[in-house]
Structure formats: C-alpha cells, structure tokens
C-alpha cells in the first residue's frame, strides 16, 4: 500500500504486527517514501502505534488480573482451611467477597458473569447459614465443639476392608490421644495382639486352654480412652483371677453386625476355642443405626436384612466398593462429614435423608434380630451363656431396644441399675463420653455378681 504521490523503488518496508485484546491479528505493510515523508502524512502509522500502546496496556492489565484471581483462590483456600472447624458463616461471607473481587477484576464477559452468579449464591448461603445458626444455637455450639476435637495415633490402628469392614492392625502397640482445644482428654496405649484383638495385661498366651469369656461391642467394649489394664474385659479377668481366658473382640465403631459376622465366619474356631463360657455384648442405643448401615465410618461393613417373613439374611457389604478403592471412598466420606458441619448442608441432607420414626423402629427390629441370631449360634454351637450389657438411657430408641430384647428373651443387664443417670457424668471421660476405668471396674464387679447369681 503506497501513499499517493510518493512511490519509489527505494522505499523501505516496515512490518507491524498488532494483537488486540480480542485476539484479532492485524497486519499492515507501510511503504515510506525516501523523499522527505513525515509520519503525520501517514494516518495508518499513527493508528497502528496507538493500537500497539493500547494492546500493551491491555496485556499489562491481564497479567495484573491474573495475579488478582490467583491470589483470590489462594486466600480463599487458606481461609477456608483455617475456618473449617469453626464457622461456615464466615467461610461463605469471605468466599463471597473474594468472588466479587475476582469478578470485578476479570473483564471478559462470560467469566465475569459466572463470578457474579457465584457471588450471589455465596451471599445467599451466608445469610441462610446465619439464620439457621441463630435458630439452633445449641446444636451449632455442639457442632463447633465436635469439630474442635483432635485425635492422634503413634501409628495406624485401623485397617480398612475385610469381612468386617475394618479391624485393628494385629501385633502392635498404638499410643492414642485426644484433645479438645488445649485440653488433653486422654493419652493411652492400645495393645493389639497377634490375633488382632486387644490384649489384657496378665495373660501371656501360655495359659491352659479353657472356655473363655468373650466380649463383643464397639468402643465401650474395646476400651477407647483407657489403657489396657483399665478396660471392662481386663477387670473381669481380674475378678476371675485369670482362671480362664478373657477375649476382647470389640473395636471402636463396631455394632452387632460385626459381632454376628465374626461368629458366622468362625473367628472363635480360628482362635482354637470350641466352647465359650460367657459371651457379653456391650451395647449402646446408637448400635441400632450402625447395624442399619447409617454410620459414616462403616460404609463397607457386613449388611443384614430382614425379609417380609422376618427372617434375617446376610447381604454382603453396605456399599459395594472394591478393596482397591476403599481408602479413596473413605476420604470422600470424610469430605462429606466436613461439609455437613455447615448448617445449610446438614439441614438439606436431613430434609432429604432424615430417619423417620418408622425407620427407627425398623432399625431396632433389625438390631434385635441380629443380636438374637448371634446369641442362638453361641448358645447352640459353643454352649455359651449369652447376655447383653446395655448402656440404656431415656430415649425412645433405648426403650424400644429393651422391649425387643425382652420379647426375644435375651438376658439383659441395664447399666442404669448400677450407675444412676444422675451419676453418669462421673463415670465417663469428660468431654468425650466413653467409660472411665472406674466405670469399667464397677461394671465388672456387677457382671461377675450377676454370673455368680445365675450359677
């Protein structure tokens, strides 16, 4: 392109390549005459120079905007991690501010629109979280307190997978501690023997074989929060003066379904016991939910169902997760647990998946059927005396469990007969809820008195 009146074979050719913020590339070839031409005579050059300066400013702003967005994401993630155990109201509010800043910084229309929508959503969530928090302040405080707990282990205690969903790692001594803020709730040692159950001091494993006393249950039977010589099975062994083996087959989070599956798979036979003197199932009302598959920490435990005729059937795992993916699935469930600390998420989940009264009755009915099946096998195949030690309370669930056990004629000892509700706090670990050594000692004495009376 040659300017009129100034063409020459000796003209210089300059190539300008300009990229605008819309990524439209313009290419101009300008011929400048060698005979006294000035830049003012070529408006194309002036336009190109102006566009070049504009493009440089736009590129500079894009870099700044990119840093603003990246900084927003980093601050949002760090702040969320910092506040995750405290208050989702602040999390939503701060995310709203950060999203608004990012939306303002980005000038590309569709990205800006996305951030505007996200900001409006987060603002609405912050308002909803605040309303629900003020509506149920006690529950909010309870959730904050629960989120403030910290557990620690010197090495892994629990191995996921297997026939029971999970079990202790065998042959290891694990130091375990739990804190609430700066308060140390307990600091104890769990010794797991080579057979995979908790060992009681005083037993060497070389004792004369005989019919053992066997304990089943969850964390109460296992002895969470107390040392090896402070568990209920240990104090029962002391009461018997170590005259017979005492096996602690309980583990934290277990329910009656793990007890039954263990018996069906011949765990006692594998331990070389053909008979059992006494089998004790230490239960809490919450076990009805566990046996129904409603415990988040037990997604692949053994599942039992009652058919229309009331006959119990084993149905495999609660969730059909291959062993190779169990650890990944557990991490996903932990994220869900964190998300449900939000009142909005928790309220929505309860609205969609709440347990109705009818479901509660079905859960209790299933639990009692599982216990009855376990009792029948132990009594028939192992000639065992079976009984339930129930930490009863004043809830409807506890009442229904007691009624169901009585209907099935399963011998049951109520803890409230020995530890009145008014004194219960003195026999549980403060801010934890598990039995203390004093509670286990008292119940061991009561249990042995009961067994002697039966003789």
C-alpha positions in Angstrom: 0.0 0.0 0.0 1.7 3.2 -1.2 0.8 6.8 -0.3 -0.4 8.8 -3.4 2.4 10.9 -5.0 5.3 9.3 -3.0 6.1 6.0 -4.8 9.7 4.9 -5.2 11.5 1.7 -5.9 13.9 2.5 -3.0 11.1 2.6 -0.4 11.6 0.9 3.0 9.1 -1.6 4.1 8.2 -1.9 7.8 6.0 -4.7 9.1 3.9 -4.0 12.2 2.0 -6.9 13.9 -0.5 -5.8 16.4 -2.6 -8.1 18.6 -5.7 -6.6 20.3 -7.4 -8.0 23.5 -9.9 -9.7 21.2 -7.0 -11.7 19.7 -7.7 -10.3 16.2 -4.4 -10.0 14.4 -3.9 -7.1 12.0 -1.0 -7.0 9.6 0.0 -3.7 8.0 2.7 -3.2 5.4 3.5 0.5 5.1 5.7 2.0 2.5 7.5 5.1 3.5 8.9 7.3 0.7 12.5 8.2 1.0 11.9 11.8 -0.1 11.0 13.8 2.9 8.0 11.9 4.1 6.9 12.5 7.7 4.8 10.3 9.9 2.0 12.8 10.2 1.4 12.2 6.5 0.6 8.6 7.2 -2.5 8.2 9.4 -2.2 4.4 9.2 1.0 4.5 11.1 -0.5 6.8 13.8 -3.4 4.3 14.2 -1.1 1.3 14.4 1.2 3.0 17.1 -1.9 3.9 19.1 -3.2 0.3 18.9 0.2 -1.0 19.9 0.2 1.1 23.0 -3.4 0.1 23.8 -2.5 -3.6 23.4 0.5 -3.3 25.7 -1.7 -1.7 28.4 -4.3 -4.5 28.0 -1.6 -7.2 28.3 -0.3 -5.5 31.4 -3.8 -5.4 32.9 -4.4 -9.1 32.0 -1.3 -10.0 34.0 -2.4 -8.0 37.0 -5.9 -9.5 36.7 -4.4 -13.0 36.6 -2.5 -12.4 39.8 -5.6 -11.0 41.4 -7.6 -14.1 40.5 -4.8 -16.5 41.6 -4.4 -14.6 44.8 -8.1 -14.7 45.4 -8.1 -18.5 45.0 -5.2 -18.9 47.3 -6.6 -16.7 50.0 -10.0 -18.4 49.7 -8.4 -21.9 50.2 -6.2 -20.8 53.1 -9.1 -19.1 54.8 -11.5 -22.0 54.3 -8.9 -24.4 55.8 -8.4 -22.1 58.7 -12.1 -21.7 59.4 -13.3 -25.1 58.5 -13.6 -26.2 62.2 -15.3 -23.0 63.3 -18.0 -21.2 61.4 -19.3 -21.7 57.9 -21.0 -18.3 58.0 -17.5 -16.6 57.8 -16.4 -19.0 55.1 -19.4 -18.2 52.9 -19.1 -14.5 53.5 -15.3 -14.4 52.8 -15.7 -16.5 49.7 -18.4 -14.1 48.5 -16.0 -11.1 48.9 -13.2 -12.9 47.1 -15.6 -14.0 44.3 -16.8 -10.4 43.9 -13.2 -9.1 43.7 -12.3 -11.7 41.1 -15.5 -10.9 39.1 -14.6 -7.2 39.1 -11.0 -7.9 38.0 -12.0 -10.0 35.1 -13.4 -8.1 32.2 -14.1 -11.0 29.8 -17.9 -11.0 29.8 -18.7 -14.7 30.4 -16.2 -15.2 33.2 -17.3 -12.0 34.9 -21.0 -13.2 34.7 -20.0 -16.6 36.2 -18.4 -14.8 39.2 -21.4 -12.5 39.6 -23.7 -15.6 39.9 -21.2 -17.3 42.3 -21.1 -14.2 44.5 -24.9 -14.0 44.7 -25.0 -17.7 45.6 -22.4 -17.4 48.3 -24.1 -14.3 49.7 -27.4 -16.3 49.9 -25.6 -19.2 51.6 -24.1 -16.9 54.2 -27.5 -15.4 55.0 -29.1 -18.9 55.3 -26.2 -20.2 57.4 -26.6 -17.2 59.8 -30.4 -17.7 60.1 -30.1 -21.5 60.8 -27.2 -20.9 63.3 -29.3 -18.4 65.3 -32.3 -20.7 65.1 -30.4 -23.6 66.7 -27.6 -22.1 68.8 -27.2 -25.2 71.0 -26.7 -27.5 68.0 -24.3 -25.0 66.4 -22.2 -24.9 69.6 -22.3 -28.7 69.7 -21.0 -28.9 66.1 -18.3 -26.4 66.8 -17.2 -28.4 69.8 -17.2 -31.7 67.9 -15.2 -30.1 65.2 -12.6 -28.9 67.7 -11.6 -32.4 68.7 -8.3 -33.7 67.6 -7.3 -37.4 67.6 -3.8 -38.7 67.2 -2.1 -42.1 66.9 1.5 -43.1 67.0 0.9 -45.5 64.1 -2.2 -46.6 62.2 -4.6 -48.6 64.4 -7.4 -49.4 61.9 -7.1 -51.4 58.7 -9.9 -50.8 56.3 -11.5 -53.6 54.3 -12.0 -57.3 55.1 -15.1 -59.3 56.1 -16.0 -56.9 59.0 -15.5 -53.6 57.1 -12.4 -52.8 59.1 -10.4 -54.2 62.0 -7.3 -53.4 64.2 -3.9 -54.0 62.8 -2.5 -57.1 64.6 0.6 -57.2 66.7 1.2 -53.6 67.5 1.0 -51.2 70.5 -0.5 -47.9 69.5 -0.4 -44.7 71.5 -3.6 -42.8 71.2 -4.6 -39.4 72.4 -7.5 -37.0 72.0 -7.6 -33.3 72.7 -10.3 -30.6 72.8 -8.5 -27.3 72.1 -5.6 -27.2 74.5 -7.2 -29.8 76.9 -5.8 -33.3 76.7 -8.8 -35.7 77.2 -6.8 -38.9 77.3 -3.4 -40.3 76.3 -3.3 -44.1 76.4 -1.9 -47.2 74.8 -3.8 -49.8 72.9 -2.0 -53.2 72.7 -3.3 -55.4 69.8 -2.0 -59.0 70.0 -1.1 -61.2 67.1 -4.6 -62.5 66.7 -6.0 -59.0 66.1 -7.8 -58.2 69.3 -6.9 -56.1 72.3 -4.7 -57.7 74.9 -5.2 -57.6 78.6 -2.2 -57.4 80.9 -1.7 -60.6 82.9 -2.2 -63.0 80.1 0.9 -64.5 78.4 -0.9 -66.6 75.9 0.5 -69.8 77.5 -2.4 -70.4 79.8 -4.2 -73.7 79.9 -6.9 -73.7 77.2 -10.4 -73.4 78.5 -13.8 -71.9 77.8 -13.2 -68.2 77.6 -15.3 -65.2 78.5 -15.8 -63.2 75.3 -16.7 -59.6 74.9 -18.2 -58.1 71.8 -19.2 -54.5 71.1 -17.9 -51.1 70.0 -15.6 -48.6 71.6 -17.1 -49.2 75.1 -16.1 -52.8 75.0 -12.8 -52.1 73.3 -11.9 -49.5 75.9 -11.5 -46.3 74.0 -9.8 -43.7 76.1 -8.4 -46.1 78.7 -5.2 -48.2 79.0 -5.0 -51.9 78.6 -5.4 -52.6 82.3 -8.5 -50.3 82.6 -10.9 -52.0 80.2 -14.0 -53.9 81.2 -12.6 -57.2 79.9 -9.5 -56.7 81.9 -11.3 -56.0 85.1 -13.4 -59.1 84.5 -10.2 -61.1 84.1 -9.0 -59.7 87.4 -12.3 -60.7 89.0 -11.8 -64.3 87.8 -8.2 -64.1 89.0 -7.1 -65.1 85.4 -8.6 -68.5 85.9 -9.8 -68.5 82.3 -9.1 -66.6 79.1 -11.0 -63.3 78.6 -11.2 -62.2 74.9 -11.9 -58.6 73.9 -13.3 -58.8 70.4 -14.8 -55.3 70.4 -13.5 -52.4 68.4 -14.3 -48.7 68.1 -17.3 -48.1 65.9 -18.4 -51.8 65.7 -22.1 -52.8 66.1 -23.9 -56.1 66.4 -23.5 -56.8 62.7 -19.7 -57.2 63.2 -20.3 -59.5 66.1 -22.6 -61.8 64.1 -20.4 -61.9 61.1 -17.4 -62.7 63.2 -19.3 -65.6 64.8 -20.6 -66.8 61.4 -17.1 -66.8 60.0 -15.7 -68.9 62.8 -13.5 -66.4 64.5 -13.6 -68.3 67.7 -12.8 -71.6 66.0 -9.8 -69.9 64.4 -8.6 -69.0 67.9 -8.9 -72.7 68.8 -11.9 -72.3 71.1 -14.7 -74.9 70.6 -16.7 -73.7 73.6 -17.4 -70.4 75.3 -18.2 -69.9 79.0 -19.9 -66.5 78.7 -20.4 -64.1 75.8 -21.1 -60.5 76.6 -22.3 -58.0 74.1 -21.8 -54.4 75.4 -24.3 -52.2 73.6 -25.4 -48.6 73.3 -28.6 -47.4 71.7 -26.7 -46.0 68.7 -25.9 -49.5 67.6 -29.3 -49.7 66.0 -28.2 -47.1 63.5 -24.9 -48.9 62.9 -26.4 -52.2 62.1 -28.7 -50.5 59.6 -25.7 -49.0 57.8 -26.1 -45.4 58.9 -22.6 -45.0 60.4 -20.5 -42.9 58.0 -17.3 -44.6 59.3 -18.5 -48.1 58.4 -19.6 -48.0 54.7 -18.4 -51.5 53.8 -19.4 -53.3 56.9 -21.4 -56.5 56.8 -25.1 -55.9 55.9 -28.0 -57.9 57.1 -31.7 -57.5 56.1 -35.0 -58.9 57.3 -37.3 -60.3 54.6 -41.1 -60.0 54.6 -41.3 -63.1 56.9 -38.9 -61.6 59.4 -36.0 -63.9 58.5 -32.5 -62.5 58.7 -30.2 -62.7 55.7 -26.6 -61.6 55.1 -26.5 -59.3 52.0 -22.8 -58.6 51.6 -21.4 -55.1 52.3 -23.4 -52.0 52.9 -21.7 -50.4 49.9 -20.2 -52.4 47.1 -16.8 -50.8 47.0 -13.8 -52.9 45.6 -11.0 -53.3 48.1 -8.7 -51.3 45.8 -10.9 -48.2 46.2 -11.9 -48.4 49.9 -9.3 -45.9 51.0 -10.4 -43.4 48.3 -14.1 -43.9 49.3 -13.2 -43.2 53.0 -11.5 -39.9 52.0 -14.7 -39.0 50.1 -16.8 -39.7 53.2 -14.5 -37.6 55.4 -15.1 -34.7 53.0 -18.8 -35.2 53.2 -18.5 -35.2 57.0 -16.7 -31.8 56.9 -19.3 -30.4 54.5 -22.1 -31.4 56.9 -20.6 -29.0 59.5 -22.4 -26.4 57.5 -25.9 -25.9 58.8 -27.2 -25.4 55.3 -25.7 -28.6 54.0 -26.7 -30.5 57.2 -30.3 -29.2 57.1 -30.6 -30.1 53.4 -29.3 -33.6 54.0 -31.6 -34.1 56.9 -34.5 -32.9 54.8 -33.7 -35.4 52.1 -32.4 -38.3 54.1 -33.9 -37.9 57.6 -34.6 -41.1 59.6 -38.3 -41.3 60.3 -39.9 -42.9 63.3 -40.9 -45.9 61.2 -37.2 -46.2 60.1 -36.1 -46.1 63.8 -38.4 -49.0 64.6 -37.1 -51.0 61.7 -33.5 -50.2 62.8 -34.3 -51.5 66.3 -36.1 -54.5 64.9 -33.1 -55.4 62.7 -30.6 -54.9 65.6 -32.5 -57.2 67.9 -32.8 -59.8 65.2 -29.0 -59.7 64.7 -28.3 -60.0 68.4 -30.8 -62.9 68.7 -29.1 -64.7 65.8 -25.7 -64.2 67.4 -27.0 -65.5 70.7 -28.6 -68.5 69.1 -25.3 -69.5 67.4 -23.2 -69.0 70.5 -25.6 -71.0 72.7 -26.0 -73.9 70.2 -22.5 -74.2 68.7 -20.4 -73.0 71.7 -22.6 -73.8 74.7 -22.2 -70.2 75.8 -24.2 -68.2 78.2 -25.1 -65.0 76.3 -26.1 -61.7 77.8 -26.4 -58.0 76.7 -24.9 -55.2 78.8 -26.8 -52.1 77.6 -25.9 -48.5 78.4 -29.6 -47.6 78.5 -30.9 -44.0 78.5 -34.2 -42.2 78.4 -34.5 -42.1 74.6 -37.2 -43.9 72.6 -34.6 -45.9 70.9 -33.3 -47.3 74.2 -36.8 -48.2 75.3 -37.5 -50.0 72.0 -34.3 -52.0 72.2 -35.1 -53.1 75.8 -38.6 -54.1 74.7 -37.2 -56.0 71.7 -34.6 -57.9 73.8 -37.2 -58.8 76.4 -39.6 -60.1 73.7 -36.8 -62.3 72.4 -36.0 -63.4 76.0 -32.4 -62.3 75.7 -30.8 -61.7 79.2 -30.0 -58.0 79.5 -28.3 -56.0 82.2 -29.0 -52.3 82.3 -26.1 -50.1 83.2 -28.5 -47.6 84.9 -29.1 -50.2 87.6 -25.5 -49.8 88.8 -24.7 -46.2 87.6 -27.7 -43.9 88.1 -28.2 -41.3 85.4 -27.5 -38.6 87.9 -24.0 -40.0 88.5 -23.3 -40.9 84.9 -21.1 -37.9 84.2 -18.7 -39.0 87.0 -18.1 -42.3 85.2 -17.4 -41.0 81.7 -14.3 -39.3 80.3 -15.0 -35.6 80.4 -15.8 -34.0 77.0 -15.5 -37.5 75.5 -18.3 -39.8 76.8 -16.5 -43.1 76.9 -16.5 -45.1 80.2 -13.7 -44.4 82.6 -11.6 -47.0 84.4 -13.8 -46.6 87.5 -16.9 -47.3 85.4 -15.4 -50.5 83.9 -14.3 -51.7 87.3 -17.7 -51.2 88.8 -19.5 -52.9 85.9 -17.0 -55.8 86.0 -18.0 -56.4 89.6 -21.7 -56.1 88.8 -21.3 -58.5 85.9 -19.5 -61.1 88.0 -22.1 -60.9 90.7 -24.8 -61.5 88.1 -23.0 -64.5 86.7 -22.5 -66.0 90.2 -26.1 -65.5 91.0 -27.0 -67.4 87.8 -24.9 -70.3 89.0 
